[in-house]
């Protein structure tokens, strides 16, 4: 079963200093790998004079896409601890970029791991996070006589209407949180006197209520 995760509502930035090196961390929501790459590219343009612009991102509630980039730091000392911090905190659909301005004092491999991980962690501590929970897209088909009332009831319900298609019958695509899945067919059946067809579709994610 798909698991809940946390994500961001907006971009947040925070800076720390370690042994005269500046670490500027920016976190942003990213619902696709393309969006994550665009954010990374934008930060690199903004801080083109920095020593390093290291990055990590996690895309999808299932966290199937995970990428880390050390951007010239010793292998595994920057992007990897950033990614591990995001995963340990339960984040998904998020991208992190840590910009470093070298302060003249070498931190060593262990120091770099701690610095990059801490930069992301401290920024997350300041970020308003949004809980996302798994849901299924349910297809509900009814005749035209019942469609108007059903749509009105759906619009004021906890369920999210994603699409309404009019044809010989009326089809609704409704996102239902997994916690409500067992009750949903009975709820629809009560409203339609058992005359609706209900089918279960793909997994999506909705805000936690």
C-alpha positions in Angstrom: 0.0 0.0 0.0 1.2 3.5 -0.8 2.6 5.5 2.2 1.9 9.0 3.3 4.6 11.7 2.9 5.4 15.3 3.6 6.1 18.0 1.1 6.4 21.8 0.8 3.9 24.5 -0.1 6.5 27.0 -1.3 10.2 27.8 -1.6 12.2 28.3 1.5 15.8 29.4 2.0 18.1 29.3 5.0 21.9 30.0 5.4 24.4 28.6 7.9 28.1 29.2 8.3 30.6 26.5 9.2 34.3 27.4 9.5 33.8 30.5 7.4 32.2 28.6 4.6 28.6 29.8 3.7 26.0 27.1 3.0 22.8 28.5 1.5 20.1 25.9 1.3 16.9 26.4 -0.8 14.1 23.9 -0.8 11.2 23.9 -3.2 8.2 21.7 -4.1 8.7 19.7 -7.3 6.0 17.4 -8.7 8.2 16.2 -11.6 11.9 15.6 -12.4 11.7 18.3 -15.0 10.6 20.8 -12.3 13.3 19.7 -10.0 16.0 20.1 -12.7 14.7 23.6 -13.6 14.9 24.7 -10.0 18.5 23.4 -9.7 19.4 25.2 -12.9 17.9 28.4 -11.6 19.9 28.3 -8.4 23.1 27.7 -10.4 22.4 30.7 -12.5 21.6 32.8 -9.4 24.8 31.7 -7.6 27.1 31.2 -10.6 30.1 32.5 -8.7 29.7 30.0 -5.8 32.2 27.2 -5.2 29.6 24.5 -5.4 25.8 24.2 -6.0 25.0 20.7 -4.8 21.5 19.2 -5.2 19.2 16.4 -4.3 15.6 15.6 -5.1 12.9 13.1 -4.4 9.9 12.9 -6.8 6.6 11.1 -6.1 5.0 9.8 -3.0 6.5 6.4 -3.8 9.9 8.1 -4.0 10.9 6.1 -7.1 12.9 9.0 -8.4 15.9 9.9 -6.2 18.8 11.9 -7.5 21.9 13.5 -5.8 24.7 15.6 -7.3 27.9 16.6 -5.5 28.8 19.3 -8.0 32.5 18.9 -7.6 32.6 18.1 -3.9 34.3 14.7 -3.0 32.0 11.9 -4.1 29.2 11.1 -1.6 29.9 14.1 0.7 27.2 16.6 -0.5 24.3 15.4 -2.6 24.0 12.0 -0.8 23.7 13.4 2.8 21.2 15.9 1.4 19.1 13.2 -0.2 19.3 11.0 2.9 18.1 13.9 5.1 15.1 14.4 2.8 14.3 10.7 2.9 14.8 10.4 6.6 12.4 13.3 7.2 9.7 11.6 5.0 9.8 14.2 2.2 8.5 13.6 -1.3 8.0 15.9 -4.4 10.8 18.2 -3.2 14.1 19.5 -4.4 17.1 20.8 -2.4 20.0 22.9 -3.5 22.9 23.8 -1.2 25.1 26.6 -2.4 28.6 26.7 -0.9 31.0 29.6 -0.8 34.3 28.2 0.4 35.7 30.0 3.4 39.3 28.9 3.3 39.1 26.1 5.8 38.8 22.5 4.6 36.1 20.5 6.4 37.2 17.0 5.4 34.9 14.3 4.2 33.0 13.9 7.5 32.7 17.6 8.0 31.2 18.0 4.5 28.7 15.2 5.1 27.6 16.9 8.3 27.5 20.4 6.8 25.4 19.5 3.8 23.0 17.3 5.7 22.7 19.8 8.5 22.0 22.6 6.0 19.0 20.7 4.6 17.9 19.6 8.1 18.0 23.1 9.6 16.0 24.5 6.6 13.4 21.8 6.9 13.1 22.7 10.6 11.9 26.2 9.5 9.7 25.0 6.6 5.9 24.7 6.8 5.2 21.1 5.7 2.1 19.7 4.1 1.0 16.1 4.8 0.0 14.1 1.7 -1.9 10.8 1.9 -2.6 8.1 -0.7 -5.9 8.1 -2.5 -7.5 6.2 -5.4 -9.3 7.7 -8.3 -12.8 6.2 -8.4 -15.0 6.2 -11.5 -18.7 6.6 -10.8 -21.2 6.3 -13.6 -24.9 7.3 -13.2 -27.7 8.3 -15.5 -28.5 11.9 -16.3 -31.5 12.0 -13.9 -29.2 11.4 -10.9 -26.1 13.2 -12.1 -27.1 16.7 -10.9 -27.8 15.8 -7.3 -24.8 13.5 -7.1 -22.5 16.2 -8.4 -23.8 18.7 -5.8 -23.3 16.2 -3.0 -19.8 15.3 -4.2 -18.8 19.0 -4.4 -19.6 19.5 -0.7 -18.1 16.1 0.4 -14.5 15.3 1.5 -14.0 13.7 -1.9 -12.3 15.5 -4.7 -14.1 15.7 -8.1 -11.4 15.6 -10.8 -13.5 15.2 -13.9 -17.2 15.0 -15.1 -17.8 13.5 -18.5 -21.3 13.7 -20.1 -22.3 11.1 -22.7 -25.0 8.5 -22.8 -24.5 8.4 -19.1 -22.5 10.8 -16.8 -19.1 9.7 -15.5 -17.4 11.2 -12.5 -13.7 10.7 -11.6 -13.4 11.2 -7.9 -10.2 11.1 -5.7 -10.9 9.2 -2.4 -8.4 9.0 0.4 -7.5 5.4 1.2 -8.9 5.8 4.7 -12.3 6.5 3.2 -12.3 3.8 0.4 -14.3 1.3 2.3 -17.2 3.7 3.0 -17.3 5.4 -0.4 -19.2 2.8 -2.4 -21.9 2.6 0.3 -22.1 6.4 0.3 -22.6 6.5 -3.4 -25.1 3.6 -3.2 -27.2 5.5 -0.7 -27.3 8.6 -2.8 -28.2 6.8 -6.0 -30.4 4.0 -4.6 -27.8 1.5 -5.7 -28.0 2.5 -9.4 -24.4 3.8 -9.8 -21.4 1.8 -11.1 -18.3 2.3 -9.1 -14.8 1.3 -10.2 -11.4 1.7 -8.6 -8.6 3.4 -10.5 -5.0 4.6 -10.1 -3.3 5.8 -6.9 -2.9 9.6 -6.4 -2.0 11.7 -3.4 -4.2 14.3 -1.6 -3.6 16.7 1.3 -4.1 15.1 4.7 -7.3 16.3 6.2 
